[in-house]
Amino acid sequence: MTRIRFLSADGTRVREVDAPAGERLLDVAQADGQPLEGTCEGQMACSTCHVIVDAEDFPKLPRASEEEEDLLDLAMHVTRHSRLACQIFLTSDLDTLTVRMPGGAYNMQGR
């Protein structure tokens, strides 16, 4: 199990949930009612599931693909610790993961 800590954009609201290995962060976040739209349903065709991973947790994750990096270039409020939640799969060696919601999202498919 991985303990996931969801922080609001301003950091004032915190929710913690446990999720098993193999789960996708986007699915866990949506099941918990987090404000991640995931417009493309995890097909990596938008950036509406953009999250900001805690600096201590960021190195625990596999590197983002070039395609993911390209989509993040188009997302709002991107930081050097930004990732797409649809591309983060929980593993058995990941004990905790803290992510913050960005201040907004831009739906690329809405154009």
C-alpha positions in Angstrom: 0.0 0.0 0.0 1.0 3.5 -0.7 -0.1 6.4 1.5 -1.0 9.3 -0.8 -1.2 12.8 0.5 -3.3 15.2 -1.7 -2.7 18.9 -1.0 -4.9 21.6 -2.4 -3.4 24.2 -4.7 -2.8 26.6 -1.7 -1.6 23.8 0.6 -4.4 24.4 3.2 -6.4 21.3 2.6 -4.9 17.8 3.0 -6.4 14.4 2.3 -4.7 11.1 2.8 -5.7 7.9 1.2 -4.2 4.4 0.9 -3.9 2.7 -2.5 -2.5 -0.7 -3.6 0.4 -1.2 -5.9 -0.6 -1.2 -9.6 -3.1 1.6 -9.2 -2.8 4.7 -11.4 -2.6 8.0 -9.4 -5.3 9.6 -11.7 -7.8 6.9 -10.8 -7.0 7.1 -7.0 -7.3 10.9 -7.1 -10.6 10.9 -9.0 -12.0 8.2 -6.6 -11.1 10.5 -3.7 -12.8 13.5 -5.3 -9.7 15.4 -6.1 -10.1 18.2 -8.8 -8.3 16.3 -11.6 -10.4 16.2 -14.7 -8.4 13.7 -16.8 -10.3 14.8 -19.9 -8.6 12.2 -22.1 -9.3 9.4 -19.6 -5.6 8.7 -19.1 -4.6 8.4 -22.8 -2.0 11.1 -22.4 -3.6 13.5 -24.8 -4.2 16.4 -22.5 -2.7 17.9 -19.3 -5.8 18.1 -17.1 -4.4 15.5 -14.7 -1.3 17.6 -14.0 0.0 17.4 -10.4 3.0 18.7 -8.6 4.9 16.0 -6.8 6.6 16.8 -3.5 10.3 17.5 -4.0 11.3 14.6 -1.7 9.0 12.1 -3.6 9.9 13.2 -7.1 13.1 11.2 -7.4 11.2 8.0 -6.3 9.2 8.1 -9.6 10.4 6.9 -13.0 11.4 9.7 -15.4 8.7 11.2 -17.5 8.6 10.2 -21.1 9.3 12.8 -23.8 5.6 12.7 -24.7 4.6 13.5 -21.1 7.2 16.3 -21.0 5.8 17.8 -24.2 2.3 17.8 -22.6 3.5 19.3 -19.4 5.1 22.2 -21.4 1.5 23.1 -22.3 0.0 22.8 -18.8 -0.7 25.7 -16.4 1.3 26.3 -13.3 4.1 23.8 -14.2 7.0 23.4 -11.9 10.1 21.2 -12.2 8.3 18.6 -10.1 5.2 18.4 -12.3 3.9 15.1 -13.7 0.7 13.8 -15.2 -1.2 11.7 -12.8 -2.2 9.3 -15.6 1.5 8.4 -16.0 2.2 7.6 -12.3 1.6 4.0 -11.4 2.0 3.1 -7.7 4.6 0.4 -6.9 5.1 -1.8 -3.9 8.3 0.0 -3.0 6.6 3.4 -2.9 5.5 3.9 0.7 4.3 7.5 0.5 3.6 10.0 -2.2 2.6 13.6 -1.7 1.1 15.6 -4.6 -0.3 19.1 -4.8 -3.0 20.2 -7.1 -2.0 23.0 -9.5 -3.8 26.3 -9.5 -5.7 25.5 -12.7 -5.8 23.4 -15.8 -6.0 24.0 -19.5 -8.0 21.5 -21.5 -6.1 21.1 -24.8 -8.9 19.0 -26.3 -11.4 21.8 -25.8 -9.9 23.7 -28.7 
